[in-house]
């Protein structure tokens, strides 16, 4: 899978931009990630914990959370 990273100005409405990008042909998904607020990344990591716990994949879970917390 390929990704496209777009940096926006602080006063831009990210939700409107996201909706516009989702209308483009070939775009499967779009998400807003706030580098200033790592909470969004942490929420994503916790969202997949159920599957990881079911599979017994504790090491990956801990590594994902550790990476998020230590990343600048």
C-alpha positions, 0 to 999 in steps of 0.5 A: 500500500502506498501513502500520501502525506499532506502537511496543512497550515494550522488554520486549515479545516482538516475535516473539510480537506479529508472529505475532499480527498476521499472524493478523489478516485483511487483514495481508499481512506484518509485520516487526520493525524496531529503530530502535536497531539500523540493521543491520536496515534495512541488511540490507533494503537489501542484500537488494534489491541483486541486482535493482538490480545486474541492472538497472544501478540503482546510483544508487538503491542508493547512495541507499538505503544513504546514507539508512540510514547518515545517518538518526537 
